[in-house]
């Protein structure tokens, strides 16, 4: 446990961790941008938060299911 704590305190470990985190966050943001691009909104360039994108996606999927059922 102590060795692990000391290893995490090294600059090399922190730099590697920060790099991995930046890559993870960038991939996350790219996925949200792609999902946002697929959702219809007015105006089309309206800025949406991540939670708004998820809620809109849920509503849009429900709407598409309803259209298919009719």
Predicted model as a PDB file, atoms N, CA, C, CB and O in Angstrom, pLDDT in the B-factor column:
MODEL        1                                                                  
ATOM      1  N   UNK A   1       0.823  -1.199   0.000  1.00 75.00           N  
ATOM      2  CA  UNK A   1       0.000   0.000   0.000  1.00 75.00           C  
ATOM      3  C   UNK A   1       0.867   1.264   0.000  1.00 75.00           C  
ATOM      4  CB  UNK A   1      -0.936  -0.002   1.212  1.00 75.00           C  
ATOM      5  O   UNK A   1       0.629   2.190  -0.775  1.00 75.00           O  
ATOM      6  N   UNK A   2       1.853   1.289   0.859  1.00 79.00           N  
ATOM      7  CA  UNK A   2       2.749   2.446   0.934  1.00 79.00           C  
ATOM      8  C   UNK A   2       3.530   2.639  -0.361  1.00 79.00           C  
ATOM      9  CB  UNK A   2       3.718   2.290   2.103  1.00 79.00           C  
ATOM     10  O   UNK A   2       3.719   3.767  -0.817  1.00 79.00           O  
ATOM     11  N   UNK A   3       3.987   1.522  -0.958  1.00 79.00           N  
ATOM     12  CA  UNK A   3       4.718   1.613  -2.229  1.00 79.00           C  
ATOM     13  C   UNK A   3       3.819   2.181  -3.317  1.00 79.00           C  
ATOM     14  CB  UNK A   3       5.257   0.229  -2.652  1.00 79.00           C  
ATOM     15  O   UNK A   3       4.249   3.007  -4.122  1.00 79.00           O  
ATOM     16  N   UNK A   4       2.584   1.737  -3.335  1.00 79.00           N  
ATOM     17  CA  UNK A   4       1.633   2.228  -4.339  1.00 79.00           C  
ATOM     18  C   UNK A   4       1.414   3.729  -4.163  1.00 79.00           C  
ATOM     19  CB  UNK A   4       0.283   1.469  -4.235  1.00 79.00           C  
ATOM     20  O   UNK A   4       1.367   4.469  -5.145  1.00 79.00           O  
ATOM     21  N   UNK A   5       1.281   4.173  -2.929  1.00 78.00           N  
ATOM     22  CA  UNK A   5       1.071   5.587  -2.651  1.00 78.00           C  
ATOM     23  C   UNK A   5       2.280   6.416  -3.096  1.00 78.00           C  
ATOM     24  CB  UNK A   5       0.800   5.801  -1.155  1.00 78.00           C  
ATOM     25  O   UNK A   5       2.125   7.497  -3.666  1.00 78.00           O  
ATOM     26  N   UNK A   6       3.473   5.903  -2.833  1.00 80.00           N  
ATOM     27  CA  UNK A   6       4.677   6.624  -3.247  1.00 80.00           C  
ATOM     28  C   UNK A   6       4.797   6.676  -4.765  1.00 80.00           C  
ATOM     29  CB  UNK A   6       5.921   5.969  -2.647  1.00 80.00           C  
ATOM     30  O   UNK A   6       5.196   7.695  -5.328  1.00 80.00           O  
ATOM     31  N   UNK A   7       4.445   5.558  -5.435  1.00 76.00           N  
ATOM     32  CA  UNK A   7       4.538   5.527  -6.894  1.00 76.00           C  
ATOM     33  C   UNK A   7       3.591   6.558  -7.514  1.00 76.00           C  
ATOM     34  CB  UNK A   7       4.215   4.114  -7.428  1.00 76.00           C  
ATOM     35  O   UNK A   7       3.946   7.221  -8.488  1.00 76.00           O  
ATOM     36  N   UNK A   8       2.387   6.692  -6.949  1.00 77.00           N  
ATOM     37  CA  UNK A   8       1.418   7.649  -7.470  1.00 77.00           C  
ATOM     38  C   UNK A   8       1.859   9.089  -7.266  1.00 77.00           C  
ATOM     39  CB  UNK A   8       0.079   7.433  -6.817  1.00 77.00           C  
ATOM     40  O   UNK A   8       1.362   9.993  -7.938  1.00 77.00           O  
ATOM     41  N   UNK A   9       2.769   9.304  -6.362  1.00 81.00           N  
ATOM     42  CA  UNK A   9       3.236  10.660  -6.077  1.00 81.00           C  
ATOM     43  C   UNK A   9       4.320  11.118  -7.043  1.00 81.00           C  
ATOM     44  CB  UNK A   9       3.754  10.739  -4.661  1.00 81.00           C  
ATOM     45  O   UNK A   9       4.714  12.284  -7.011  1.00 81.00           O  
ATOM     46  N   UNK A  10       4.810  10.231  -7.897  1.00 87.00           N  
ATOM     47  CA  UNK A  10       5.892  10.621  -8.801  1.00 87.00           C  
ATOM     48  C   UNK A  10       5.355  11.484  -9.939  1.00 87.00           C  
ATOM     49  CB  UNK A  10       6.601   9.376  -9.366  1.00 87.00           C  
ATOM     50  O   UNK A  10       4.204  11.347 -10.354  1.00 87.00           O  
ATOM     51  N   UNK A  11       6.200  12.364 -10.428  1.00 89.00           N  
ATOM     52  CA  UNK A  11       5.810  13.248 -11.532  1.00 89.00           C  
ATOM     53  C   UNK A  11       5.488  12.449 -12.780  1.00 89.00           C  
ATOM     54  CB  UNK A  11       6.920  14.260 -11.832  1.00 89.00           C  
ATOM     55  O   UNK A  11       4.556  12.787 -13.509  1.00 89.00           O  
ATOM     56  N   UNK A  12       6.249  11.389 -13.037  1.00 89.00           N  
ATOM     57  CA  UNK A  12       6.016  10.558 -14.225  1.00 89.00           C  
ATOM     58  C   UNK A  12       4.622   9.927 -14.172  1.00 89.00           C  
ATOM     59  CB  UNK A  12       7.099   9.456 -14.339  1.00 89.00           C  
ATOM     60  O   UNK A  12       3.908   9.912 -15.174  1.00 89.00           O  
ATOM     61  N   UNK A  13       4.238   9.409 -13.010  1.00 89.00           N  
ATOM     62  CA  UNK A  13       2.924   8.785 -12.857  1.00 89.00           C  
ATOM     63  C   UNK A  13       1.817   9.824 -13.054  1.00 89.00           C  
ATOM     64  CB  UNK A  13       2.796   8.118 -11.467  1.00 89.00           C  
ATOM     65  O   UNK A  13       0.843   9.575 -13.763  1.00 89.00           O  
ATOM     66  N   UNK A  14       1.977  10.992 -12.418  1.00 90.00           N  
ATOM     67  CA  UNK A  14       0.948  12.034 -12.540  1.00 90.00           C  
ATOM     68  C   UNK A  14       0.799  12.501 -13.975  1.00 90.00           C  
ATOM     69  CB  UNK A  14       1.282  13.224 -11.644  1.00 90.00           C  
ATOM     70  O   UNK A  14      -0.318  12.724 -14.442  1.00 90.00           O  
ATOM     71  N   UNK A  15       1.915  12.652 -14.681  1.00 93.00           N  
ATOM     72  CA  UNK A  15       1.863  13.075 -16.080  1.00 93.00           C  
ATOM     73  C   UNK A  15       1.161  12.036 -16.941  1.00 93.00           C  
ATOM     74  CB  UNK A  15       3.272  13.333 -16.613  1.00 93.00           C  
ATOM     75  O   UNK A  15       0.337  12.381 -17.789  1.00 93.00           O  
ATOM     76  N   UNK A  16       1.485  10.764 -16.728  1.00 93.00           N  
ATOM     77  CA  UNK A  16       0.850   9.689 -17.498  1.00 93.00           C  
ATOM     78  C   UNK A  16      -0.643   9.637 -17.195  1.00 93.00           C  
ATOM     79  CB  UNK A  16       1.508   8.323 -17.183  1.00 93.00           C  
ATOM     80  O   UNK A  16      -1.459   9.466 -18.100  1.00 93.00           O  
ATOM     81  N   UNK A  17      -0.996   9.784 -15.928  1.00 92.00           N  
ATOM     82  CA  UNK A  17      -2.405   9.760 -15.543  1.00 92.00           C  
ATOM     83  C   UNK A  17      -3.160  10.929 -16.172  1.00 92.00           C  
ATOM     84  CB  UNK A  17      -2.543   9.801 -14.014  1.00 92.00           C  
ATOM     85  O   UNK A  17      -4.269  10.752 -16.676  1.00 92.00           O  
ATOM     86  N   UNK A  18      -2.567  12.115 -16.144  1.00 96.00           N  
ATOM     87  CA  UNK A  18      -3.209  13.292 -16.735  1.00 96.00           C  
ATOM     88  C   UNK A  18      -3.403  13.115 -18.235  1.00 96.00           C  
ATOM     89  CB  UNK A  18      -2.378  14.549 -16.458  1.00 96.00           C  
ATOM     90  O   UNK A  18      -4.425  13.524 -18.785  1.00 96.00           O  
ATOM     91  N   UNK A  19      -2.423  12.509 -18.894  1.00 97.00           N  
ATOM     92  CA  UNK A  19      -2.529  12.256 -20.338  1.00 97.00           C  
ATOM     93  C   UNK A  19      -3.668  11.286 -20.627  1.00 97.00           C  
ATOM     94  CB  UNK A  19      -1.200  11.696 -20.895  1.00 97.00           C  
ATOM     95  O   UNK A  19      -4.466  11.511 -21.537  1.00 97.00           O  
ATOM     96  N   UNK A  20      -3.742  10.203 -19.848  1.00 97.00           N  
ATOM     97  CA  UNK A  20      -4.839   9.237 -20.038  1.00 97.00           C  
ATOM     98  C   UNK A  20      -6.199   9.891 -19.803  1.00 97.00           C  
ATOM     99  CB  UNK A  20      -4.667   8.035 -19.089  1.00 97.00           C  
ATOM    100  O   UNK A  20      -7.156   9.628 -20.530  1.00 97.00           O  
ATOM    101  N   UNK A  21      -6.274  10.735 -18.794  1.00 98.00           N  
ATOM    102  CA  UNK A  21      -7.533  11.408 -18.489  1.00 98.00           C  
ATOM    103  C   UNK A  21      -7.931  12.365 -19.604  1.00 98.00           C  
ATOM    104  CB  UNK A  21      -7.425  12.161 -17.166  1.00 98.00           C  
ATOM    105  O   UNK A  21      -9.107  12.436 -19.959  1.00 98.00           O  
ATOM    106  N   UNK A  22      -6.970  13.108 -20.166  1.00 98.00           N  
ATOM    107  CA  UNK A  22      -7.277  14.010 -21.285  1.00 98.00           C  
ATOM    108  C   UNK A  22      -7.812  13.232 -22.482  1.00 98.00           C  
ATOM    109  CB  UNK A  22      -6.026  14.810 -21.694  1.00 98.00           C  
ATOM    110  O   UNK A  22      -8.766  13.665 -23.128  1.00 98.00           O  
ATOM    111  N   UNK A  23      -7.203  12.086 -22.780  1.00 98.00           N  
ATOM    112  CA  UNK A  23      -7.645  11.251 -23.902  1.00 98.00           C  
ATOM    113  C   UNK A  23      -9.057  10.730 -23.642  1.00 98.00           C  
ATOM    114  CB  UNK A  23      -6.665  10.069 -24.128  1.00 98.00           C  
ATOM    115  O   UNK A  23      -9.891  10.711 -24.546  1.00 98.00           O  
ATOM    116  N   UNK A  24      -9.324  10.306 -22.396  1.00 98.00           N  
ATOM    117  CA  UNK A  24     -10.648   9.794 -22.041  1.00 98.00           C  
ATOM    118  C   UNK A  24     -11.712  10.886 -22.184  1.00 98.00           C  
ATOM    119  CB  UNK A  24     -10.641   9.244 -20.602  1.00 98.00           C  
ATOM    120  O   UNK A  24     -12.780  10.646 -22.747  1.00 98.00           O  
ATOM    121  N   UNK A  25     -11.418  12.075 -21.678  1.00 98.00           N  
ATOM    122  CA  UNK A  25     -12.384  13.178 -21.740  1.00 98.00           C  
ATOM    123  C   UNK A  25     -12.609  13.606 -23.190  1.00 98.00           C  
ATOM    124  CB  UNK A  25     -11.894  14.381 -20.897  1.00 98.00           C  
ATOM    125  O   UNK A  25     -13.735  13.928 -23.571  1.00 98.00           O  
ATOM    126  N   UNK A  26     -11.556  13.611 -23.993  1.00 98.00           N  
ATOM    127  CA  UNK A  26     -11.701  13.975 -25.398  1.00 98.00           C  
ATOM    128  C   UNK A  26     -12.598  12.969 -26.136  1.00 98.00           C  
ATOM    129  CB  UNK A  26     -10.318  14.052 -26.072  1.00 98.00           C  
ATOM    130  O   UNK A  26     -13.454  13.363 -26.929  1.00 98.00           O  
ATOM    131  N   UNK A  27     -12.400  11.686 -25.874  1.00 98.00           N  
ATOM    132  CA  UNK A  27     -13.241  10.656 -26.499  1.00 98.00           C  
ATOM    133  C   UNK A  27     -14.697  10.807 -26.060  1.00 98.00           C  
ATOM    134  CB  UNK A  27     -12.722   9.243 -26.143  1.00 98.00           C  
ATOM    135  O   UNK A  27     -15.616  10.648 -26.863  1.00 98.00           O  
ATOM    136  N   UNK A  28     -14.894  11.111 -24.798  1.00 97.00           N  
ATOM    137  CA  UNK A  28     -16.228  11.340 -24.246  1.00 97.00           C  
ATOM    138  C   UNK A  28     -16.903  12.508 -24.953  1.00 97.00           C  
ATOM    139  CB  UNK A  28     -16.151  11.605 -22.731  1.00 97.00           C  
ATOM    140  O   UNK A  28     -18.069  12.414 -25.337  1.00 97.00           O  
ATOM    141  N   UNK A  29     -16.176  13.608 -25.126  1.00 97.00           N  
ATOM    142  CA  UNK A  29     -16.728  14.793 -25.785  1.00 97.00           C  
ATOM    143  C   UNK A  29     -17.009  14.545 -27.263  1.00 97.00           C  
ATOM    144  CB  UNK A  29     -15.772  15.969 -25.635  1.00 97.00           C  
ATOM    145  O   UNK A  29     -17.994  15.055 -27.797  1.00 97.00           O  
ATOM    146  N   UNK A  30     -16.159  13.768 -27.931  1.00 98.00           N  
ATOM    147  CA  UNK A  30     -16.393  13.421 -29.340  1.00 98.00           C  
ATOM    148  C   UNK A  30     -17.678  12.604 -29.468  1.00 98.00           C  
ATOM    149  CB  UNK A  30     -15.187  12.627 -29.922  1.00 98.00           C  
ATOM    150  O   UNK A  30     -18.463  12.820 -30.391  1.00 98.00           O  
ATOM    151  N   UNK A  31     -17.892  11.667 -28.542  1.00 97.00           N  
ATOM    152  CA  UNK A  31     -19.106  10.855 -28.568  1.00 97.00           C  
ATOM    153  C   UNK A  31     -20.349  11.723 -28.377  1.00 97.00           C  
ATOM    154  CB  UNK A  31     -19.046   9.770 -27.485  1.00 97.00           C  
ATOM    155  O   UNK A  31     -21.353  11.528 -29.062  1.00 97.00           O  
ATOM    156  N   UNK A  32     -20.286  12.671 -27.454  1.00 97.00           N  
ATOM    157  CA  UNK A  32     -21.428  13.569 -27.250  1.00 97.00           C  
ATOM    158  C   UNK A  32     -21.661  14.452 -28.471  1.00 97.00           C  
ATOM    159  CB  UNK A  32     -21.207  14.442 -26.008  1.00 97.00           C  
ATOM    160  O   UNK A  32     -22.809  14.709 -28.832  1.00 97.00           O  
ATOM    161  N   UNK A  33     -20.603  14.914 -29.104  1.00 95.00           N  
ATOM    162  CA  UNK A  33     -20.748  15.748 -30.298  1.00 95.00           C  
ATOM    163  C   UNK A  33     -21.402  14.955 -31.430  1.00 95.00           C  
ATOM    164  CB  UNK A  33     -19.374  16.291 -30.749  1.00 95.00           C  
ATOM    165  O   UNK A  33     -22.249  15.477 -32.155  1.00 95.00           O  
ATOM    166  N   UNK A  34     -21.008  13.704 -31.571  1.00 96.00           N  
ATOM    167  CA  UNK A  34     -21.607  12.850 -32.610  1.00 96.00           C  
ATOM    168  C   UNK A  34     -23.090  12.612 -32.325  1.00 96.00           C  
ATOM    169  CB  UNK A  34     -20.859  11.497 -32.699  1.00 96.00           C  
ATOM    170  O   UNK A  34     -23.918  12.699 -33.232  1.00 96.00           O  
ATOM    171  N   UNK A  35     -23.424  12.312 -31.071  1.00 96.00           N  
ATOM    172  CA  UNK A  35     -24.826  12.126 -30.698  1.00 96.00           C  
ATOM    173  C   UNK A  35     -25.605  13.407 -30.946  1.00 96.00           C  
ATOM    174  CB  UNK A  35     -24.951  11.699 -29.222  1.00 96.00           C  
ATOM    175  O   UNK A  35     -26.716  13.365 -31.473  1.00 96.00           O  
ATOM    176  N   UNK A  36     -25.038  14.533 -30.573  1.00 96.00           N  
ATOM    177  CA  UNK A  36     -25.700  15.830 -30.760  1.00 96.00           C  
ATOM    178  C   UNK A  36     -25.977  16.095 -32.237  1.00 96.00           C  
ATOM    179  CB  UNK A  36     -24.840  16.963 -30.175  1.00 96.00           C  
ATOM    180  O   UNK A  36     -27.022  16.637 -32.595  1.00 96.00           O  
ATOM    181  N   UNK A  37     -25.037  15.710 -33.081  1.00 93.00           N  
ATOM    182  CA  UNK A  37     -25.187  15.926 -34.527  1.00 93.00           C  
ATOM    183  C   UNK A  37     -26.378  15.149 -35.092  1.00 93.00           C  
ATOM    184  CB  UNK A  37     -23.902  15.516 -35.260  1.00 93.00           C  
ATOM    185  O   UNK A  37     -26.972  15.564 -36.086  1.00 93.00           O  
ATOM    186  N   UNK A  38     -26.728  14.029 -34.467  1.00 94.00           N  
ATOM    187  CA  UNK A  38     -27.805  13.179 -34.962  1.00 94.00           C  
ATOM    188  C   UNK A  38     -29.192  13.591 -34.475  1.00 94.00           C  
ATOM    189  CB  UNK A  38     -27.544  11.768 -34.563  1.00 94.00           C  
ATOM    190  O   UNK A  38     -30.196  13.069 -34.958  1.00 94.00           O  
ATOM    191  N   UNK A  39     -29.256  14.512 -33.532  1.00 95.00           N  
ATOM    192  CA  UNK A  39     -30.536  14.897 -32.943  1.00 95.00           C  
ATOM    193  C   UNK A  39     -31.091  16.159 -33.587  1.00 95.00           C  
ATOM    194  CB  UNK A  39     -30.384  15.104 -31.444  1.00 95.00           C  
ATOM    195  O   UNK A  39     -30.356  17.123 -33.800  1.00 95.00           O  
ATOM    196  N   UNK A  40     -32.390  16.158 -33.901  1.00 93.00           N  
ATOM    197  CA  UNK A  40     -32.996  17.358 -34.486  1.00 93.00           C  
ATOM    198  C   UNK A  40     -33.321  18.389 -33.398  1.00 93.00           C  
ATOM    199  CB  UNK A  40     -34.276  16.986 -35.269  1.00 93.00           C  
ATOM    200  O   UNK A  40     -33.957  18.057 -32.397  1.00 93.00           O  
ATOM    201  N   UNK A  41     -32.891  19.622 -33.592  1.00 89.00           N  
ATOM    202  CA  UNK A  41     -33.249  20.722 -32.693  1.00 89.00           C  
ATOM    203  C   UNK A  41     -33.442  21.989 -33.504  1.00 89.00           C  
ATOM    204  CB  UNK A  41     -32.163  20.932 -31.603  1.00 89.00           C  
ATOM    205  O   UNK A  41     -32.945  22.116 -34.622  1.00 89.00           O  
ATOM    206  N   UNK A  42     -34.172  22.916 -32.919  1.00 85.00           N  
ATOM    207  CA  UNK A  42     -34.358  24.232 -33.531  1.00 85.00           C  
ATOM    208  C   UNK A  42     -33.903  25.281 -32.542  1.00 85.00           C  
ATOM    209  CB  UNK A  42     -35.843  24.468 -33.952  1.00 85.00           C  
ATOM    210  O   UNK A  42     -34.413  25.301 -31.421  1.00 85.00           O  
ATOM    211  N   UNK A  43     -32.994  26.135 -32.882  1.00 90.00           N  
ATOM    212  CA  UNK A  43     -32.193  26.127 -34.103  1.00 90.00           C  
ATOM    213  C   UNK A  43     -31.178  24.985 -34.087  1.00 90.00           C  
ATOM    214  CB  UNK A  43     -31.474  27.469 -34.277  1.00 90.00           C  
ATOM    215  O   UNK A  43     -30.797  24.501 -33.021  1.00 90.00           O  
ATOM    216  N   UNK A  44     -30.742  24.558 -35.274  1.00 84.00           N  
ATOM    217  CA  UNK A  44     -29.842  23.402 -35.366  1.00 84.00           C  
ATOM    218  C   UNK A  44     -28.495  23.594 -34.664  1.00 84.00           C  
ATOM    219  CB  UNK A  44     -29.598  23.083 -36.806  1.00 84.00           C  
ATOM    220  O   UNK A  44     -27.873  22.618 -34.245  1.00 84.00           O  
ATOM    221  N   UNK A  45     -28.044  24.835 -34.536  1.00 85.00           N  
ATOM    222  CA  UNK A  45     -26.744  25.083 -33.916  1.00 85.00           C  
ATOM    223  C   UNK A  45     -26.856  25.445 -32.435  1.00 85.00           C  
ATOM    224  CB  UNK A  45     -26.029  26.191 -34.654  1.00 85.00           C  
ATOM    225  O   UNK A  45     -25.895  25.936 -31.842  1.00 85.00           O  
ATOM    226  N   UNK A  46     -28.033  25.203 -31.833  1.00 88.00           N  
ATOM    227  CA  UNK A  46     -28.243  25.527 -30.417  1.00 88.00           C  
ATOM    228  C   UNK A  46     -27.285  24.724 -29.543  1.00 88.00           C  
ATOM    229  CB  UNK A  46     -29.708  25.248 -30.002  1.00 88.00           C  
ATOM    230  O   UNK A  46     -27.149  23.512 -29.712  1.00 88.00           O  
ATOM    231  N   UNK A  47     -26.628  25.397 -28.620  1.00 92.00           N  
ATOM    232  CA  UNK A  47     -25.692  24.752 -27.710  1.00 92.00           C  
ATOM    233  C   UNK A  47     -26.484  24.012 -26.635  1.00 92.00           C  
ATOM    234  CB  UNK A  47     -24.721  25.793 -27.074  1.00 92.00           C  
ATOM    235  O   UNK A  47     -27.345  24.596 -25.977  1.00 92.00           O  
ATOM    236  N   UNK A  48     -26.190  22.731 -26.461  1.00 94.00           N  
ATOM    237  CA  UNK A  48     -26.875  21.918 -25.458  1.00 94.00           C  
ATOM    238  C   UNK A  48     -25.863  21.356 -24.470  1.00 94.00           C  
ATOM    239  CB  UNK A  48     -27.672  20.775 -26.126  1.00 94.00           C  
ATOM    240  O   UNK A  48     -24.731  21.035 -24.834  1.00 94.00           O  
ATOM    241  N   UNK A  49     -26.283  21.243 -23.224  1.00 96.00           N  
ATOM    242  CA  UNK A  49     -25.425  20.600 -22.231  1.00 96.00           C  
ATOM    243  C   UNK A  49     -25.479  19.086 -22.444  1.00 96.00           C  
ATOM    244  CB  UNK A  49     -25.864  20.977 -20.775  1.00 96.00           C  
ATOM    245  O   UNK A  49     -26.322  18.588 -23.191  1.00 96.00           O  
ATOM    246  N   UNK A  50     -24.590  18.372 -21.795  1.00 96.00           N  
ATOM    247  CA  UNK A  50     -24.563  16.916 -21.951  1.00 96.00           C  
ATOM    248  C   UNK A  50     -25.857  16.280 -21.459  1.00 96.00           C  
ATOM    249  CB  UNK A  50     -23.373  16.323 -21.199  1.00 96.00           C  
ATOM    250  O   UNK A  50     -26.363  15.350 -22.087  1.00 96.00           O  
ATOM    251  N   UNK A  51     -26.397  16.766 -20.347  1.00 97.00           N  
ATOM    252  CA  UNK A  51     -27.649  16.202 -19.836  1.00 97.00           C  
ATOM    253  C   UNK A  51     -28.801  16.518 -20.784  1.00 97.00           C  
ATOM    254  CB  UNK A  51     -27.954  16.745 -18.425  1.00 97.00           C  
ATOM    255  O   UNK A  51     -29.699  15.696 -20.962  1.00 97.00           O  
ATOM    256  N   UNK A  52     -28.781  17.705 -21.393  1.00 96.00           N  
ATOM    257  CA  UNK A  52     -29.819  18.044 -22.372  1.00 96.00           C  
ATOM    258  C   UNK A  52     -29.713  17.144 -23.601  1.00 96.00           C  
ATOM    259  CB  UNK A  52     -29.710  19.526 -22.786  1.00 96.00           C  
ATOM    260  O   UNK A  52     -30.732  16.726 -24.151  1.00 96.00           O  
ATOM    261  N   UNK A  53     -28.504  16.846 -24.029  1.00 96.00           N  
ATOM    262  CA  UNK A  53     -28.307  15.945 -25.168  1.00 96.00           C  
ATOM    263  C   UNK A  53     -28.869  14.572 -24.850  1.00 96.00           C  
ATOM    264  CB  UNK A  53     -26.814  15.840 -25.535  1.00 96.00           C  
ATOM    265  O   UNK A  53     -29.562  13.978 -25.675  1.00 96.00           O  
ATOM    266  N   UNK A  54     -28.576  14.061 -23.657  1.00 97.00           N  
ATOM    267  CA  UNK A  54     -29.087  12.740 -23.271  1.00 97.00           C  
ATOM    268  C   UNK A  54     -30.607  12.730 -23.184  1.00 97.00           C  
ATOM    269  CB  UNK A  54     -28.491  12.312 -21.931  1.00 97.00           C  
ATOM    270  O   UNK A  54     -31.250  11.792 -23.655  1.00 97.00           O  
ATOM    271  N   UNK A  55     -31.183  13.766 -22.586  1.00 97.00           N  
ATOM    272  CA  UNK A  55     -32.648  13.824 -22.472  1.00 97.00           C  
ATOM    273  C   UNK A  55     -33.306  13.946 -23.838  1.00 97.00           C  
ATOM    274  CB  UNK A  55     -33.070  15.002 -21.587  1.00 97.00           C  
ATOM    275  O   UNK A  55     -34.339  13.325 -24.089  1.00 97.00           O  
ATOM    276  N   UNK A  56     -32.715  14.739 -24.717  1.00 96.00           N  
ATOM    277  CA  UNK A  56     -33.257  14.885 -26.066  1.00 96.00           C  
ATOM    278  C   UNK A  56     -33.147  13.568 -26.829  1.00 96.00           C  
ATOM    279  CB  UNK A  56     -32.525  16.007 -26.825  1.00 96.00           C  
ATOM    280  O   UNK A  56     -34.054  13.214 -27.583  1.00 96.00           O  
ATOM    281  N   UNK A  57     -32.054  12.847 -26.643  1.00 97.00           N  
ATOM    282  CA  UNK A  57     -31.883  11.551 -27.304  1.00 97.00           C  
ATOM    283  C   UNK A  57     -32.952  10.569 -26.835  1.00 97.00           C  
ATOM    284  CB  UNK A  57     -30.475  10.980 -27.026  1.00 97.00           C  
ATOM    285  O   UNK A  57     -33.515   9.832 -27.644  1.00 97.00           O  
ATOM    286  N   UNK A  58     -33.233  10.556 -25.543  1.00 97.00           N  
ATOM    287  CA  UNK A  58     -34.280   9.679 -25.002  1.00 97.00           C  
ATOM    288  C   UNK A  58     -35.625  10.007 -25.636  1.00 97.00           C  
ATOM    289  CB  UNK A  58     -34.368   9.814 -23.464  1.00 97.00           C  
ATOM    290  O   UNK A  58     -36.348   9.112 -26.075  1.00 97.00           O  
ATOM    291  N   UNK A  59     -35.958  11.298 -25.682  1.00 96.00           N  
ATOM    292  CA  UNK A  59     -37.237  11.718 -26.278  1.00 96.00           C  
ATOM    293  C   UNK A  59     -37.302  11.366 -27.764  1.00 96.00           C  
ATOM    294  CB  UNK A  59     -37.442  13.231 -26.090  1.00 96.00           C  
ATOM    295  O   UNK A  59     -38.335  10.913 -28.257  1.00 96.00           O  
ATOM    296  N   UNK A  60     -36.207  11.576 -28.461  1.00 97.00           N  
ATOM    297  CA  UNK A  60     -36.181  11.302 -29.905  1.00 97.00           C  
ATOM    298  C   UNK A  60     -36.320   9.806 -30.183  1.00 97.00           C  
ATOM    299  CB  UNK A  60     -34.876  11.834 -30.530  1.00 97.00           C  
ATOM    300  O   UNK A  60     -37.024   9.414 -31.114  1.00 97.00           O  
ATOM    301  N   UNK A  61     -35.666   8.981 -29.398  1.00 97.00           N  
ATOM    302  CA  UNK A  61     -35.791   7.526 -29.556  1.00 97.00           C  
ATOM    303  C   UNK A  61     -37.230   7.100 -29.274  1.00 97.00           C  
ATOM    304  CB  UNK A  61     -34.805   6.776 -28.609  1.00 97.00           C  
ATOM    305  O   UNK A  61     -37.774   6.261 -29.991  1.00 97.00           O  
ATOM    306  N   UNK A  62     -37.847   7.663 -28.248  1.00 97.00           N  
ATOM    307  CA  UNK A  62     -39.252   7.349 -27.946  1.00 97.00           C  
ATOM    308  C   UNK A  62     -40.155   7.750 -29.098  1.00 97.00           C  
ATOM    309  CB  UNK A  62     -39.703   8.055 -26.658  1.00 97.00           C  
ATOM    310  O   UNK A  62     -41.059   7.008 -29.482  1.00 97.00           O  
ATOM    311  N   UNK A  63     -39.901   8.931 -29.647  1.00 97.00           N  
ATOM    312  CA  UNK A  63     -40.692   9.408 -30.796  1.00 97.00           C  
ATOM    313  C   UNK A  63     -40.531   8.458 -31.994  1.00 97.00           C  
ATOM    314  CB  UNK A  63     -40.259  10.851 -31.193  1.00 97.00           C  
ATOM    315  O   UNK A  63     -41.519   8.102 -32.636  1.00 97.00           O  
ATOM    316  N   UNK A  64     -39.302   8.052 -32.291  1.00 96.00           N  
ATOM    317  CA  UNK A  64     -39.071   7.150 -33.421  1.00 96.00           C  
ATOM    318  C   UNK A  64     -39.752   5.798 -33.191  1.00 96.00           C  
ATOM    319  CB  UNK A  64     -37.560   6.952 -33.648  1.00 96.00           C  
ATOM    320  O   UNK A  64     -40.297   5.214 -34.127  1.00 96.00           O  
ATOM    321  N   UNK A  65     -39.725   5.306 -31.970  1.00 97.00           N  
ATOM    322  CA  UNK A  65     -40.436   4.061 -31.657  1.00 97.00           C  
ATOM    323  C   UNK A  65     -41.927   4.226 -31.888  1.00 97.00           C  
ATOM    324  CB  UNK A  65     -40.171   3.633 -30.203  1.00 97.00           C  
ATOM    325  O   UNK A  65     -42.575   3.329 -32.429  1.00 97.00           O  
ATOM    326  N   UNK A  66     -42.485   5.377 -31.479  1.00 97.00           N  
ATOM    327  CA  UNK A  66     -43.899   5.638 -31.694  1.00 97.00           C  
ATOM    328  C   UNK A  66     -44.237   5.684 -33.178  1.00 97.00           C  
ATOM    329  CB  UNK A  66     -44.300   6.944 -31.026  1.00 97.00           C  
ATOM    330  O   UNK A  66     -45.256   5.141 -33.604  1.00 97.00           O  
ATOM    331  N   UNK A  67     -43.386   6.329 -33.963  1.00 97.00           N  
ATOM    332  CA  UNK A  67     -43.606   6.404 -35.415  1.00 97.00           C  
ATOM    333  C   UNK A  67     -43.602   5.010 -36.033  1.00 97.00           C  
ATOM    334  CB  UNK A  67     -42.528   7.284 -36.083  1.00 97.00           C  
ATOM    335  O   UNK A  67     -44.413   4.715 -36.912  1.00 97.00           O  
ATOM    336  N   UNK A  68     -42.710   4.173 -35.586  1.00 96.00           N  
ATOM    337  CA  UNK A  68     -42.623   2.810 -36.126  1.00 96.00           C  
ATOM    338  C   UNK A  68     -43.833   1.961 -35.732  1.00 96.00           C  
ATOM    339  CB  UNK A  68     -41.339   2.135 -35.641  1.00 96.00           C  
ATOM    340  O   UNK A  68     -44.249   1.074 -36.478  1.00 96.00           O  
ATOM    341  N   UNK A  69     -44.392   2.243 -34.554  1.00 94.00           N  
ATOM    342  CA  UNK A  69     -45.556   1.458 -34.066  1.00 94.00           C  
ATOM    343  C   UNK A  69     -46.848   1.835 -34.761  1.00 94.00           C  
ATOM    344  CB  UNK A  69     -45.730   1.647 -32.566  1.00 94.00           C  
ATOM    345  O   UNK A  69     -47.793   1.046 -34.764  1.00 94.00           O  
ATOM    346  N   UNK A  70     -46.917   3.029 -35.354  1.00 81.00           N  
ATOM    347  CA  UNK A  70     -48.157   3.503 -35.975  1.00 81.00           C  
ATOM    348  C   UNK A  70     -48.366   2.901 -37.335  1.00 81.00           C  
ATOM    349  CB  UNK A  70     -48.155   5.005 -36.086  1.00 81.00           C  
ATOM    350  O   UNK A  70     -49.363   3.196 -37.994  1.00 81.00           O  
TER     351      UNK A  70                                                      
ENDMDL                                                                          
END                                                                             
